[in-house]
Amino acid sequence: MKLTNVLKEFIFDCEVKHYSPKTIKGYRNNSLYLFHYLEERYGITDIEDVTAKQMKELFKFLWANGRKITYTNGLLKCYRAFFKYACNEEYITVNPCLKVPWGKEEKTIIKTYCNADIYKMLEVYDGRDYISVRNKAIIAMLIDTGIRNTELCTLEKSNVFDKMIRIFGKGYKEREVGKSPYLAKILMKYEMTREGYFKYKNIPYTNYFLSKSGKPLTVEAVERIVAKAGKLANVEASVRCSPHTLRHYFAQAQLRNNLDFYSLSRLMGHENIKITQRYLQGMQDKDIVSRSISSSPLMNL
């Protein structure tokens, strides 16, 4: 069977499972890259002709050309999923990627914001116009809930309640996060401003955050909002000003404030705590020491 035909079925299966558009796009593009390589180098277009040796040769080629381990591991994850689907559908009997080893990734420490950065970023958008009020609300929600960028863009008005926010994350999995009084105050101002701004406009979208023209925000737009806040707040150049870095700050701040690991994992929408553990790597030793004192066995007798 043609590789491209299997890919169409695989993508449809991903859509049925409610994979995010970003994930589906990655699967499609990465698979097409593989198909091009196999056809150009081996003349292969049928899935039955793909072997483990050819897959190993591909990764050997990528490593020899300096591709990062994180990138090649991402490709391998995609290809294993694709060929696993093909095995389940009985187009092939063996997954040719199973004998391709994972590359050993170096532990990278993501430097995140300090509290002073957060205070200044919150004050960047201090105007009374719709865009300023909306942008401040976006920054505050990212900081206080750990919500992902895509989750924020697709958040519905009906899922923002008085004391909590219902989020539909990866695979359309539902979780709830708290809405602190601080965040509630900022969101209340945003909701009032949004209502006045769109009062006489026929807006068909029900997203919580809307663009100036009343359309859902894109992840790129939110990235620009955060980047601008970081720049105007004079955040240190070594800190990448992005929604994901704010998610890192949320995780580390919650841990410093003694939220237990399991609860944090649930708030962040992680499938298991191993993923959450990555957010510990950027914590300073002094933060760990401070937490150990507050949780001292003798002090809590």
Beta strands, then each sheet from edge to edge (+ up, - down):
strand 1: 164-168
strand 2: 174-178
sheet 1: 1+ 2-
end
